[in-house]
């Protein structure tokens, strides 16, 4: 069966195809209705260098690499378990992601959460925490003047929010749709084959008799065509035996257990069972 035969059968059984597809669509909608939306928020921040860099102490951010060192320091600090635990204690999302891009000198923070407000507050708090950590680190090295400290500043007023996303919903619907299409075509082809088989059986089927008919019946194997030359069970009956005619007539043999009785006109004779019949009178 090639593709064109399948297409023709599907068109012929269109009602089966559409019914199964409709069931598949309903199943996909019901199954994926429980997928919860997810909201993403992201924020970029820059490392702001101080206007005055004179007399920087040893071990300060300025002497350790400046902006690049400050960005890498906060990337490692915000990615640590201690920072995530602190975010979690605030009721925010500890699953945020933080990365420092050396080429752009940008500290990026992003997170996905069940509500847009929770996602927004999480990224804003991570950026604020990074700034507090950087200020505390510089204070520990002896740089306490605000004008001499590096700081973390967000690139925009607030976080960038993305529209609601439904993770996995599209993939589930596609899988259910493909299965529904395959099932619809398969059922249409199966129904078409079943109907065709029933029609062939109704058109050409014949019943087989359970038992042989009685001797003398037109369907009986003991009913033989007249053959005066070769059939021992058929003997001619001349017109002299039967008043009013000269045309030969023939009688059918009646068989019992032991003998074969042949009625020929007005004469009745008996003889042994012919070799081509068994004791019940059936052909061997």
N, C-alpha and C positions, 0 to 999 in steps of 0.2 A: 504494500500500500504506500503510494507516494504522497507528497504534500498536497497535490491538487485533489486527490481523492478525499483526503481528510478535510480539505476546505469545502468540497461539495457536500460531504456528509454533514459537516457542521452547519452549513447553510440549510440543508434539508431538515435537520433537527434543531433549528434555531431556538425553539422554545426551551429545550433542555439546556442549551448553552447559556441563554440569558438567565434562566432560573439559578443555575449554579454560580454564575458570575455575581448575581445580585446577593446571593447568600455569602459569597466571599467578601464583597464590599461591606456588608453589614457586620461580618465577623471582624474585619480589619478595623472598622470604626469603633466597635465595642471594645476590642482588645487594647487598642492604643488610647482609649479615652482616659485611662488611668495614669498616663505618663505626665509627670509634674513638670511645669515649666522651670527653666533655669535662666538666670540673668547674669550677665557678665559686666564687670566694671574694670577699668584700667586707668592708670595714672602714670605719667612720666615726670621725673624730677631731675633737676640739675644740681651739681655741686657748685656753690657760689664761693668764689675765692675772696678773701678779705682785701680791702683796699690798701691796707698797710701791711707789708711783709718784712719790716725791719726787725732786727734783733730777735729772730725766731730761735727758740731754745732747741737744744739737741733732742731728737726723738719726736719733734712736732710733726704735724701733717705737712708743713711746708718743707721741712728737711727730708721727709720720707718719700716725697713724690708728688706732693700737691694734690691737684684735682683727681688725677688717676688713682692715687693711693686712697684718697677719701672715698671714692666710689667703690673700689674693690673692698675696702674695709666694711662699708655698710651693706654690701651685698652678702658678705659672709656673716655679718652680725644678724641681719634680718632673716637669713635662711637657717639660723641655728634653732635648735629645739627650745631653748629658753625664750626666745622671742615669740615663737609660735604658741608656747604655753601661756605667755602673758596676753597675747591676742585672744586666746580661747577663754581666759578668765574674764575678759571684758565682754564676753557674749558674742564675739565676732567670729569670723571664719579663719581657722588656722591653716586652711588648704591653699592659701595664696601662693603666687609665684613671684619671685623677685630676680632680676638679672641686671647686670651692669654691662653696658655696651661701650667698649673703649673707643671705638671709632667715632661715636657720636657723643661720648661723655654723658650718657643718659642712664639714669637708674629707673627701670620699668617695674611696676607692680601691677599684677592682675589677679582676679579671683572670680569664681563663678559660684552663685548662691541661689537659694530658693526665692529670695525677694530682692528687688532692685535696691532698696534702702540698705539692707544688710551688706550687700556687695559694695555699695558706694562707701559706707562708713568703714569697711575693712581696709580698703586700699588707702583711704585718707589717713587712717590711724597708723598704718605701716609707714607711710612717708613721714608723718610727724614723729614716730618712734625713732626712725633712722636719724632724723635731725637731732633729737635729744641725745641719742647715743653718740653721735659725732661730737657734739658740744661737750659731753661729759668726758670723752676720750681726750680732747684737747686740754680740758681743764686738768686732767690727771698728768699731763706733760708740762704743765706750768703756763699754758696759754689761757688766760682767764678774761682778758679784755675782749668784749664783743667785736670790736673793730679789727681784731687780729685773728679771729676764728673763721674757719670754713663752716659753711652751713648747707643744708639741703633745702631747696626751694622747688615747689611744684611748678610745672610748666603751664598749668591752667588753673582756673579758679576752683574747679571741682573735677571729680572723676568722669570719665567717659563711659556712659551706659549703653549697652547693646540691647536690641529688642529681645523679647523672650525666645528662648530656644527650647526645643523638645528633643532631647538626646535619645536617639534610637527609634523615634516614632516613624520617621520616613522609611528606615530600613525594614522595620516590622511590617509596614503596610506594603512595601514592595514584595517582600517574601510571601505574604499572605495572598497578594494579587497574582503572583506567578503560580502558586499552588492552585488557586481557584481556576485560573485559565486552563492549566493542565487537566484538572479534574473535569472541567466543563467539556473539553474536547474529548477526553476519554469516555465519559458517560454518553456523549452524543454518538460516538462511534460504536460503543457497546450496544446501545439501544437499537441503532440501525441494523447491526448484525443480528440481534435477537429477532427483530421484526422480519428480516429477510429469511431467517431460518424457519420461522413459523409459517411464513407464506409458502416456502418450498415444501414443507412437510404437509401442509393442507392441500397443495396442488398435486403432489405425486405420491403420497403415502397410501398404501393398501394394507388391509388387515390380513393376518394369517390365521386360518381356521385352527381352532384348538383340537378338533377331532375330525376324522374322516366321516363323510356322510354315509348314509345307509346304501347298501347295494341296490342298484337300480336307479339311484338318483342321477340326474344329469351331471353332478359334480363328482360322482363316485369314480374311483380309479377302476372299478369293475365294469363300468359302462364302456363298452368298446364299439368302435365303428364297425360296420359290417365288412368282413373280409372273408369271403367264402373259401379262398384258397389257402390262407395261412392262419386263420384264427380258429383254434379248436373249440372255443366257447361259443362261436356263432355258427349256426347251421341254417341253411336255407329252408324256408317253408314255402312250398310251391302252392300254386293256386288250387291244386287238387286237394290239398289238405284243408284249405280254407275256402268255403264256398264264396263264389262271386269274384274270383280274381286269379290271375296267373302270375302276378308280380311276386318275386321271392320276398319273404319277410324274415326278420331275425328277432330272436329273443335274447334277453340278458341273463347271464348266469347268476344263480342264487347260491351262496356258499354257506355251509354250516361247518361244524367242527371237523367232520371226518370225510364228507363226500361233497361233491359238486353236483347239483341237480340242474340239468339243462332241459328247459321246456322247449320242445320243437313241435310246433303245431299241436296235434292231439296226442303226441307220444311223450312219455316221461321216462327219462333214463338217468341212471346214476353211475358214477365212476369214481375212481380215485382222484385225490387232489392233484391238479397239474403241478409240474415242478417249478413253475414260476410264481406260485402262490404259497403262502404259509398256511398253517392250520386255521388261522382266523380269517383267511380269505383275502389278506392284504398282499399286494405285490411284494415280492422279495427284494 
